[in-house]
């Protein structure tokens, strides 16, 4: 293999590795700088650690190893243990107290309003 061809192959491989890391955001990044992601569409992935669905709507918590984040969906939530990639908008949840019974982890904090998810 010529030097020029080897350089081209290495460049292609490195570019592929760099681009494969684009698109997904870690949960830790979202939690560490919520104003940067507020009301913006992001993609996160991880394992579902908690899940609940009622009448076709649901909420589930995902863990990517860097942190956990609650996801609210208008569709049924994936089962616990499923590995998913989720796209949605980050929203700051105001403390609703006793008006709406929310899990303690969500009463005041961030949630992701799902626009789509897929199983990995």
C-alpha positions in Angstrom: 0.0 0.0 0.0 1.4 3.4 -0.9 1.9 6.1 1.7 -0.7 8.3 0.1 -3.3 5.6 0.1 -2.5 4.6 3.7 -2.8 8.3 4.7 -6.2 8.4 3.0 -7.5 5.3 4.8 -6.3 6.5 8.2 -7.9 9.9 7.6 -11.2 8.2 6.7 -11.1 6.0 9.7 -10.3 8.9 12.1 -13.1 11.0 10.6 -15.5 8.2 11.0 -14.6 7.8 14.7 -15.0 11.5 15.3 -18.3 11.7 13.5 -19.7 8.6 15.3 -19.3 10.5 18.6 -21.4 13.4 17.4 -25.1 13.7 18.0 -25.4 12.1 21.4 -25.0 14.1 24.6 -24.2 12.6 28.0 -26.7 13.1 30.7 -23.9 14.5 32.9 -23.5 17.3 30.3 -27.2 18.1 30.5 -27.3 18.1 34.3 -24.0 20.1 34.6 -25.1 22.9 32.3 -28.9 22.9 32.1 -29.2 26.4 30.6 -27.2 25.4 27.6 -29.7 22.6 26.8 -32.9 24.2 28.0 -35.7 23.9 25.4 -33.2 22.5 22.9 -33.5 19.1 21.2 -30.8 16.7 22.3 -30.2 13.0 21.9 -29.2 10.9 24.9 -28.9 7.1 25.3 -28.8 4.6 28.2 -30.5 1.9 30.0 -34.0 2.3 31.3 -33.8 2.0 35.2 -37.4 3.0 36.0 -40.5 2.9 33.8 -44.2 3.6 34.2 -47.1 3.8 31.6 -50.7 4.7 32.0 -53.2 4.9 29.1 -50.5 5.0 26.5 -48.5 7.8 28.1 -45.6 7.3 30.4 -42.3 8.3 32.0 -39.0 6.5 32.3 -35.7 7.2 33.8 -32.5 6.4 31.8 -28.9 6.0 33.1 -26.0 6.4 30.7 -23.3 5.8 33.4 -22.7 9.6 33.8 -26.1 10.3 35.4 -29.8 9.7 35.2 -32.6 11.7 33.5 -36.4 11.3 33.5 -38.0 11.2 30.1 -41.7 12.0 29.6 -43.5 10.4 26.6 -46.9 10.6 24.9 -46.4 6.9 24.0 -45.9 4.0 26.2 -42.6 3.9 28.1 -40.0 1.2 27.2 -39.5 -1.6 29.7 -36.9 -1.5 32.5 -33.6 -2.8 31.4 -34.0 -1.8 27.7 -31.2 0.1 26.1 -32.6 3.2 24.3 -31.6 6.2 22.3 -33.9 9.2 23.0 -34.4 12.4 21.2 -36.3 15.2 22.8 -36.4 18.7 24.4 -34.9 19.4 27.8 -37.3 21.2 30.1 -37.0 22.5 33.6 -39.8 21.1 35.8 -41.2 23.5 38.3 -42.0 22.2 41.7 -45.7 21.4 41.5 -45.9 20.2 45.1 -49.1 18.2 45.8 -50.9 19.4 42.6 -49.4 16.6 40.5 -47.9 13.6 42.1 -44.4 13.3 40.6 -41.6 11.0 41.7 -39.3 12.7 44.2 -36.4 12.7 41.6 -38.5 14.9 39.3 -40.3 17.3 41.7 -37.8 20.0 40.8 -35.3 19.4 38.1 -34.9 18.5 34.5 -36.8 16.2 32.3 -36.6 15.3 28.6 -39.8 15.6 26.7 -39.5 12.8 24.2 -40.0 13.4 20.5 -38.8 9.9 19.6 -36.9 6.9 20.9 -35.5 3.7 19.5 -34.2 0.6 21.1 -30.5 0.0 20.7 
